[in-house]
Amino acid sequence: MADDTARQAQTVLRLSGITKRFGALTANDAIDLDLKRGEIVALLGENGAGKTTLMNILFGHYVADAGAIEAFGKPLPPGDPRAALGAGIGMVHQHFTLADNLTVLENIALGTQSIWSPRLDRTSARARIARLSGEFGLSIDPSRAVSDLAVGERQRVEILKALYRDARILILDEPTAVLTPGETEALFATLKLLVAQGLSIIFISHKLKEVMAVADRVVVLRGGRLAGERRTAETTRQELAALMVGQEVALPNAAPREAGPVLLELRSVSTAATAGTPLRDVALRLHGGVITGIAGVSGNGQAALAGLLSGTLSPRSGQLLVGDAAPAGWSPCTALDRGIARIPEDRHAVGSIADMSVTENVISERYRTEFSRYGMIDWAAARRFAERLIADYDVKCPSPETRIRLLSGGNMQKLILGRALDPDPVVILANQPTRGLDIGAVAYVHARLIEARDRGAAVLLISEDLDEVLSLSDRVHVIADGEISRPFARGEKSISELGEMMAGHGLEVA
Amino acid sequence: MEFFDILFTASFWVAAIRIASPLIFATMGELICERAGVLNLGIEGIMVAGAFAGWVTVYAGGDLWTGVAVAALVGAAFGLVHATLTEPFGLSQHVVGIGITLLATSLTYFTYRIVLPQVSSPPRIEPFRNWAVPYLSDIPVVGPALFNQTPLTYLAFVTVAVVAWVLYRTPLGLAVRAAGENPSAVEAQGLSVTGIRMGAVMAGSALMAVGGAFLTMSAFNSFFFEMVNGRGWICIALVVFGSWRPGKALVGALLFAAFDAYQIRLQQVAGGIVPYQAFLMMPYLLSIVALVLVARRASYPRALMIPYQKGER
């Protein structure tokens, strides 16, 4: 018994005093972390709290400015992924590190055999993969091309990659961000199986629910510092949330309103397969005063739907009605003129022009009209507008001349939000409006969207975060493989029913 | 009828294979670079440098194979410059590649003038001779075309087989292919992206230089300006045509060379009626058409032309 306890208490990993600075930003400030054998520790924190930085230091992608790492009692040399792998540390990155042009087997075997060997030994690799898949319930056909795999399967390959190298410590960076609820359940089952076999796991997340469900112990980071440590059995979600944010957070107050008139409608719309999954015979009505949520796993037609509303895409068949007429010559300009505001999914690539100033970015949708005088840009008015948005939307930025790329994600998003909402739009397309934002900024964006709804605008909320969709939306559609379900009222379907539909089973189409 | 008779003459096929040989070397070289994620636009200049280096070695009294080795070394050296600028320093592959082409070409012409200040017509060397493979070379048409060529031509075909084997059957090839698709996959498995890419660019550049050396040491017997004449650029197109696969790229090189050999003969047959420039144009026109047809479906290495910068954001 004593022997058993001793083994239980064996510390497999010890990080002490890890400090990392990027320029003026201290991403990690003297962080200590212990991991015991057979334990799942969740590393909880908002975006930008330093979770991923800490794990990248552990895995050798970054070199810490100070601090030391000890794995299984031996010091780990910094900045060397090879050493980390050798010490039995495996990492499943948030963005998978798989080569799409290779098979599952090739991805797993990459770097495991001597690089100068005249022949890749596929036979032994295949046998080993088969054994590991069986042992840990991670079934996958090793000869399949990675490009053909679904997201959940890719993650399985990532885990197998680590196990193949005899990882005893597994780090998972936001592993559930891309999974359906069903896939998440399966992942958690796998993790429990792994720790039962004596592995230790660090699970990075900002989702409280998952952390409570899967972890034994939670380490909370806030602003690069250690904010606290709790055993999951002895804490609550509220307490963890408070630790994470450092203050009480108000949940969005989204008491439903009376539905207004239909402001935008899609009638059996299909789109061409130019970018991602096309829409197939989709019906959708956006009412004024209603937040309509679209729940789904990314890549199921959300891009096409967003493209339709923002004017970058036209229906191949079916009708798109704004108000009660189909606009002629559908384009981003027409969409703007009709009062459709866009909050694009990718604020860096689409939502802003990185090297232009805040002023130039905020007038980019209206420089032809309001901020133009005799065909020239009225810079004085533009600057006043930018200053007003900065004040109204609580944006932290040195001046309107600052290049927008220098702003943090949250501040950039607030500006984009301001640009979209300021002209009192009729329809608001909010595509992943809070992706990558911290809790404070998320609450802010949510509040502003609810405010716009209360003013009578129709809001279309597309999000991969099911919790966000459910907490904010007055009605929810599920999108799967280019098809959109009928609208469900708040609370009409359970999360697991929605999850089933998101996975493409039994989508209830109108 | 004469147009088709050409296709059945042994001399046509001999010429096609000969024209293809330097293209095969350089295409394999470019293919290796691009599979690792580096577009090497230095190819044209590296071929010029290789052509001169091999030739001048023999001219100075070296043996033919020493010439080939020197050409390869010179190519690898330019590859090292290219790789150092594009990988650790992360500079634009386009700019560096064109810079290497200009540098290698000018440096070659400059060296030529230094080494041979007085001559007006370039001196000749004794080039590689044809070596007939016993028995096989006696087969009609195919025999002389495939089995009565210079050793460098045989080496070109061997190179394709070796490149294909290495890319698809060895751990090294796996790493090269992964580096061109998703470098972070390579790093996450504990390998050095920079090391793999630099090695690939050096090896590829060495092959390009050998392709150039073929011109001065096998196809002709002396070095003159403009002799590479855009072959490097053709090889870049051939890599795309071959969808980054050695076998398909070989087919492309052979096809292009056959068109080239064919148009030379057509000039003699129909040159009186049609201006010869029209025939000169033909292989290029056809390669554009072929490229349009084939390349639309090609899946290119996803990380091509993106310098890999480790870690620091």
Interface residues (C-beta under 8 A of the other chain):
Chain A: F22 N56 H61 Y62 V63 G79 P81 R82 A84 L85 G86 M91 H93 H95 T97 L98 A99 D100 N101 L102 E106 N107 A109 L110 G111 T112 Q113 S114 I115 W116 S117 P118 R119 L120 K161
Chain B: R169 T170 P171 L172 G173 L174 A175 R177 A178 E181 N182 S184 A185 V186 E187 A188 Q189 G190 L191 S299 P301 R302 K310 G311 E312 R313
